[in-house]
């Protein structure tokens, strides 16, 4: 009996180790490339739009494919989708490093985003499947910490690799780690999880969702132009139609009834969406603030901004463990309330603010985000039936990516209202400061709503906890 238990523990450790690696690599590939965009632009003669799409292609494809692939994983097997996703990331990483044009790189980044969706949409679901409720929060916290470590190290490692070895090594360096995950998955992970096996895959709903979500996110990223508004509106209408369709079919790819009948699931996801929508653009705005207003170098700005993700990584692991013993709702709501305090303080930034003051604020925001994320994810994954774990995991990722796009859209929209399409420079410092202040005030209001929704979801009942397997 002890041997069986030890074997079970070892299997869980290997699974968690694999997911830790992928949880680091995915955000690393998404963020590290940003530091290399000038070098890529120089080599391939890309304009501003082309440069942005090197990053946007990965983010957009990851977001729109998460839900369909999450459902496919529930039907065909989460291990299988996780395995194939890692193969896809490995192959595209090699090919991205061999790119001969900007168009080729952008196309490969879009395909790589699909692989990222396959991995991210199954990782948390697999952890939830194999870990018992009393250990699940700790495991999820470790996984979430890996995400933040990837985000924290991405600018630093990406800058070093680009400067000394070339931007292509950003992709090549991930290959050995991905091969290790593929080997562990093939050799040691024997069990498959397909709790919705036998259900019919909703192809029509998947197509409508992909097209509508793509249109909405693409249009939102291009606001405030009239064509962008029309594209985003068309996408939003398509999503409404998608929701109506999903309510009428027997096996939807996205169970809308989960939101209608499961208050904990619905409000936890809404809180996550608001959280990402109010925090993701902080780094974007402060990067401009530090370089254009405070006249710091990109290296020095990056060293200051790393404060937030480092605190996020540290606190997320601790809060994940705490959510196994205490009500995740209280932990997550407290975290978001702390974020509100940080955003309020950010709205008071001036041209004469000290760096020490800013670092303290970033530490506050990072602490609040770390306290929110792991308990909230634990609450979401613990609120659904086993056969919906893939969809729930994909929904978590969709809320994250959609929130990030909305955050950038809000910040860009307000920035353009104050400055327009003119290049940012010291000449427009007062306009920039005004736009940043308004943006943070908007984020404060939204985040207060997020605290309300986080508290209003209620407490999970013990009988709702998901049984586990090994």
Buried (B, 14 or more C-beta within 10 A) or exposed (E): EEEEEEEEEEBBEBBBBBBBBBBBBBBBBBBBBBBBBBBBBEBBEBEEEBBBBBBBBBBBBBBBBBBBBBBBBBBBBBBBBBBBBBBBBBBBBBBBBEBEEBEBBBBBBBBBBBBBBBBBBBBBBBBBBBBBBEBBBBBBBBBBBBBBBBBBBBBBBBBEBBEEEBBBBBBBBBBEBBEBBBEBBEEEBEBEBBBBEEBEBBEEBBEBBBBBBBBBBBBBBBBEEEEBBEBBEBBBEBBEEBBEBBEEEEBBBBBBEBBEEBEBBBBBBBBBBBBBBBBBBBBBBBBBBBBBBBEBEBEBBBBBBBBBBBBBBBBBBBBBBBBBEEBBBBBBBBBBBBBBBBBBBBBEBEEEBEEEEBBEBBBBBBBBBBBBBBBBBBBBBBBBBBBBBBBBBBBBBBBBBBBBBBBBBBBBBBBBEBBEEEEBEEEBBEBBBBBBBBBBBBBBEBBBBBBBBBBEBEEBEEEBBBEBEB
